């Protein structure tokens, strides 16, 4: 399964040597030999961003920039500005002309992560660029220039189903779907799990400057049987947690988190809602860390969200719980999530920037009802 060696981009590689991993590596090699657009699909956490980086690294464009835009984390205006740039005065805070990523990565690669989350309007803007190659900055009345960049897109959505439902443009789908790479979930590649466990154990022991560790056979067997609904991202985070919490020279079954031990006996593929169930469990864990353990929102939620380890719907679920507990008061949410009062405006600006601000009046109805948030 795909795993990124994060400390050095030149060492990016796939972990595992099974048939499915070799087939995926062959797909990467094929994509790297041309400038054709690539669509990467797979469940959340399988490593789609790594596949994009490997394609760029092995291509003729490797000496030029690789730029990433998270289409799920920004509002339409900000995505458009990030991609195409903007003219001075085109919107609030646009104090000067700004180049977009498509201009600032000449001869490079632009990776559109979570492209399935784009609004219909942004889909139209992207389609126009793909057809003409011309860039028109937000607020400008004419095309400024043409961009020589390669587009790689990724999504965890079924875009064909979205096309059938009318939420994704068919013409845009066919523009993006020239080379299609499907990254299998980790449960379909269990043979790679021991190699991933060894890799992340070695990496995090070195990263956190702890003593060298080893896995016990029982722990590897248990973790290899687990279905990993969050895929490699979940496995990576679990290994880091175990490295930090354990003390002995060997990681035993007792060091495996309880939620993984309970699910480790299930070897069948999870139901369709398993990924959503994992997301709900993660939300509860993050809430518990803030409300019960006193950790700050900025370290517990903001950091994983900005690194794309936390989805926008999960951030909204966390905020919804906070607003329900405080009767719709954002100022009290700031305190509940262990931020100083001075961070109130910063918190609201962050939520609005990434389209996660929820109307407080929705939660005022229950104010005084005695309802309290349960995070246990």
Buried (B, 14 or more C-beta within 10 A) or exposed (E): BBBBBEEEEEEBBBBBEBEBBEEBBEBBEBBBEEBEBBBBBBBBBBBBBBBBBBBBBBBEBBEBBBBBBBBBBBBBBBBBBBBBBBBEEBEEEBEEBBBBBBBBBEEBBBBBBBBBBBBEEBBBBBBBBBEEBBBBBBBBEEBBBEBBBBBBBBBBBEBEEBBEEEBBBEEBBEBBBBBBBEBBBBBEBBBBBBBBBBBBBBBBBEEEEEEEBEBBEEBBBBBBBBBBBBBBBBBBBBBBBBBEEBEEEEBBBEBBEEEBBEBBEEEEEBEEEBBEEBBEEBBBEBBBBBBEEEBBBBEBBBEBBBEBBBBBEBBBBBBBBBBBBBBBBBEBBBEBBBBEEEBBEBBBEBBEBBBBBBEBEEBEEBEEEEEEBEBE
